[in-house]
Amino acid sequence: MRRPHRRRFARWLVAASLAAAVAAVPAHASQPVDASQPVDGAGNATVAADDAAYVMGYFKESLNGSGDVNALHLALSTDGLEWTPLNDNKAVLTPTAGTKGLRDPFLYRLNDGTWVAVATDIPRGGDFAAPNPNIHVWTSPDLVNWSADRLLNVNRTNPNSYSWAPAVHWDRNRQAYGITYSTVPEGNRYSVIAVVYTTDFRTTTAPTTFFDGGPAGVIDSHVVTDVNGMNYLYYKDHATGGLVGARSASADPGSFRRYGGTLAENPCTEAPTVVKSLTSGTWQVWGDTFCPNARFDVWEGDLASASWRKLDRSRYTAPLNAKHNTIQTVTAAEYDRLLRTYGGTEGKRLKSYNFPGHFIRHVNFDAGIAEQPSEPHLDTVWRLTPGLADADGVSFESVSFPGHYLRHQGFEVRLLRDDGTAQFAQDATFRREPGLADPNWSSFRSLNHPARHLRHVGFALRIDEAVSAGDRADATFRVGY
């Protein structure tokens, strides 16, 4: 839950010639474990055997605010790393109660197999520090059919503070669900993680302090319970400027003790999402950031020892403009139902192989690769259409400038309007092939100059012969979103 701080951080990386200057990846994604999932012979929770994929929930922000949407969005993934937004990256749940806006959504599968979604009650452009005891609550049998939006008062004894970033966990000892959230208790000067307990998501116990991280304050909790007899809390620690873990044998309020180090790309890292792999014993911690805005960093490793290594950005791609995500595993039937109900996303982004934080985009009709996030954000989104000159090939149509395609002229590539000529069609058509640097990625061979491939040079797009290993890396891209 970021503070009201936003600044433009986009950089269009250009060569001197510029005037304006899918994927198969290792499956190491992850999912929190709760009491709704089976246990092994020692009584330890495990990932459900029939879970086969992942769902992500998020709201959206962009650098200049043009992409801000304070509503629930969903995306799917088969590996937990590369994501397909549903509903063309538009909202699937729009709040109707309270401020009629949300941030910081959290999805959770309940013990009976149904679902709950909770979220902070804040509208687009709203006051972050405004007192609000309520959070949004929806319930669903299947992630498709949702109840009406309702408000749940989780902070009734603390009327002068906010209630940020709710998250849900199962407390086995209490036989109730804990809802943790960030707030400043009455008489306090700094934020703590509070908790209430509920069995029906309509009434709760009185709030109490779940974790007090000291006078610098903590926010953004995620609790994972019953993992080999231990319970874990990850949170944003203002004292260290990053994400920190704590653990407890009981999961009782006040019982968690910090362990391990700090995970942070920069002091703006926040909103930890803890996820367990479907295919291995590894875990991940996703961290959001607000400088630059709408970018995630991911660490992979061992939850018990807090041994984490940061993943290269070539390994994962979050949905465009996604903020403060939540990730859960789903069954194959749930995956299919979600995709069938909402549909996927037509637009694609093309990530650079050797600059994996960069995507193909256009600026003033010049074409190159630029670091994400950037504005206008839709300038990085493309429709991969059947080739204009050969339907077995591919052409790249701009989403923000329909009817305009990537075309080479003098071996330089620009975004130009289709003039209907045969020459334009040939210059704008490419053959998609296994990636020259990695066959799990893609490369694009020019139709009418078959010895040349689409590549970047000094961050500008060209078609050139890919002779060296560096050339082949420049000509390799991941098609995703």
Secondary structure by P-SEA (a helix, b strand, c coil): ccccbbbbbccccccccccccccccccccccccccccccccccccccccccccbbbbbccccccccccccbbbbbbbccccbbbbccccccccccccccccccbbbbbbcccccbbbbbbbccccccccccccbbbbbbbccccccccbbbbbcccccccccccbbbbbbbccccbbbbbbbbbcccccbbbbbbccccccccccccccccccccccccbbbbbcccccbbbbbbbbccccbbbbbbbccccccccccccccccccccccbbbbbbbccccbbbbbbbbcccccbbbbbbccccccbbbbbccccccccccccbbbbbbbcaaaaaaaaaacccccbbbbbbcccccccccccccbbbbbccccccccccbbbbccccccccbbbbbbcccccccccccccbbbbbcccccaaaaaaabbbbcccccccccbbbbbcccccccccccccbbbbbccccaaaaaaabbbbcc
